[in-house]
Amino acid sequence: MSIDQLKAFLGRVQDDASLRQAVQAAATADDVAQIGATLGFEFSGDELLRLSGQRVGRVTVTKQDIPGEYN
């Protein structure tokens, strides 16, 4: 299940400072999913966005609002 993969990825993010910096520098949720994919985690940007506002371990998922971005 990809939500389990996402939670495992977030667990790794909380313990790896360089990975945390890469995730924080990512422009979109899909970019974060790509970072996860390079490490063997399978989840989508949409699944990440569904966790927005929730805390997983010591990581709080927060959607960044980018000025000028349209949905």
URSULMO-V918383 format. One line per field, one symbol per residue. phi: phi as a letter, one per 40 degrees, with the letter a starting at -180 (. if undefined). burial: I if it has 24 or more other ideal C-beta (glycine too) atoms within 12 Angstrom, else O. A space follows every 10 residues. Layout:
phi->???
burial->???
//
This chain:
phi->.ccccccccc ccdcbbcccc cccccccbcc ccccccccbg cbabcccccc cdgcbbgcbb cbcccbdgcb b
burial->OOOOOIIOII OIIOOOOOIO OOIOOIOOIO OIIOIIOOOO IOIIIOIIOO IOOOOIOOIO IOOOOOOOOO O
//
